[in-house]
Amino acid sequence: SAGGVRTRVGENLEHNLSVSLDEAFRGALREFTVEVPSRSGQPIRERIEVRIPPGVKDGQKLRVAGKGYEGTDGAPRGDLFFKVAIAPHPTLERREDDLHLEVDVPLWDALLGDQQLRHLILQLSQIQV
């Protein structure tokens, strides 16, 4: 507007978020307290909830609308983004949407069958992720 005050939407804010493999597959709800600088320079402390959707990918950004920096002259706040980093799992490896497990099996047991090997395969086939 000519001669009027220009408003500007607040800047977005970004944080990293470490997520376990279980949370990445099942989804989760996390609560945080974040500090966002205000125009006056005093930080605003806010409690927010972040919903981690099932199947979230490493590097994916989760958006929390209106929780970024304040806008100018009454303009809306920016958004808060959490960049997901999936923490390594001690035994499982994620490749795309699949889980991989490496197991050393003696050749003799693999060829002739082994009660412990059959038990392991049965257990793995019953995992519900």
C-alpha positions in Angstrom: 0.0 0.0 0.0 1.3 3.5 -0.9 2.5 5.3 2.1 1.3 2.5 4.4 3.2 0.3 6.7 4.4 -2.9 5.0 3.8 -6.0 7.0 6.0 -9.1 6.5 5.3 -12.7 7.6 7.8 -13.9 10.1 10.8 -16.0 9.1 10.7 -19.7 9.4 12.7 -21.5 12.1 14.3 -24.9 11.7 15.5 -27.4 14.3 17.0 -31.0 14.0 15.0 -33.8 15.4 16.5 -37.2 16.2 14.0 -40.0 15.7 14.4 -43.7 16.6 13.7 -46.4 14.0 10.7 -47.5 16.0 9.3 -43.9 16.0 9.9 -43.7 12.3 7.9 -46.8 11.5 5.1 -46.5 14.1 4.8 -42.7 14.4 5.0 -40.8 17.6 4.0 -37.6 19.4 6.7 -35.5 20.9 6.5 -32.4 23.2 9.1 -29.7 23.2 9.6 -26.3 24.7 11.1 -23.9 22.2 12.4 -20.4 22.5 11.6 -18.0 19.7 13.1 -14.5 19.7 10.4 -11.8 19.7 10.6 -8.3 18.1 11.4 -6.9 21.6 14.4 -9.2 21.8 12.9 -11.2 24.7 12.6 -14.9 23.9 9.1 -16.4 23.9 9.0 -19.9 25.4 6.3 -22.1 24.0 5.4 -25.8 24.5 4.6 -27.4 21.2 3.6 -30.9 20.1 5.2 -32.5 17.0 3.4 -35.4 15.4 5.9 -37.8 13.7 4.0 -39.6 11.0 4.5 -43.4 10.5 7.0 -44.0 7.7 8.8 -40.6 8.1 12.1 -40.5 6.1 15.5 -39.4 7.0 15.9 -35.7 6.0 12.2 -35.1 5.8 10.9 -31.9 7.3 8.0 -31.7 9.7 6.1 -28.4 9.7 4.5 -26.8 12.8 2.5 -23.9 11.4 2.7 -20.4 13.0 5.5 -21.3 15.5 8.4 -19.5 13.8 9.6 -15.9 14.2 7.0 -13.1 14.7 5.9 -11.1 11.7 6.1 -7.4 11.5 3.2 -5.1 12.3 0.7 -7.8 13.1 1.7 -10.1 10.2 1.5 -13.8 10.9 4.4 -15.7 12.4 6.6 -18.0 10.3 6.6 -21.7 10.6 8.7 -24.1 12.6 10.3 -27.0 10.8 11.9 -30.1 12.3 14.4 -31.8 10.0 14.3 -35.6 10.8 17.4 -37.6 11.4 16.7 -41.3 12.0 19.1 -42.7 14.6 20.9 -45.9 13.8 19.4 -49.1 15.2 21.7 -51.7 16.9 20.6 -54.6 14.7 18.3 -53.4 12.0 19.0 -51.3 9.0 16.4 -49.3 7.0 16.7 -49.2 3.3 13.8 -47.2 1.8 10.7 -48.8 3.3 12.3 -52.2 4.1 14.1 -53.4 7.2 17.3 -55.5 6.8 18.9 -57.7 9.3 22.3 -59.4 8.7 22.8 -62.8 10.3 25.8 -65.0 10.1 24.6 -68.6 9.4 27.1 -71.5 9.1 26.8 -73.1 5.6 26.0 -76.5 7.1 23.0 -75.1 9.1 21.7 -73.2 6.1 21.8 -76.3 3.9 20.4 -78.8 6.3 18.2 -76.5 8.3 18.7 -75.7 12.0 16.1 -75.4 14.8 17.5 -72.0 15.9 17.5 -70.7 12.4 13.9 -71.8 11.8 13.0 -70.2 15.2 14.7 -66.9 14.1 12.9 -66.8 10.8 9.5 -67.5 12.5 10.1 -64.6 14.9 11.1 -62.2 12.2 8.1 -63.1 10.1 5.8 -62.2 13.0 7.3 -58.7 13.6 4.6 -56.1 13.0 6.0 -52.7 12.1 
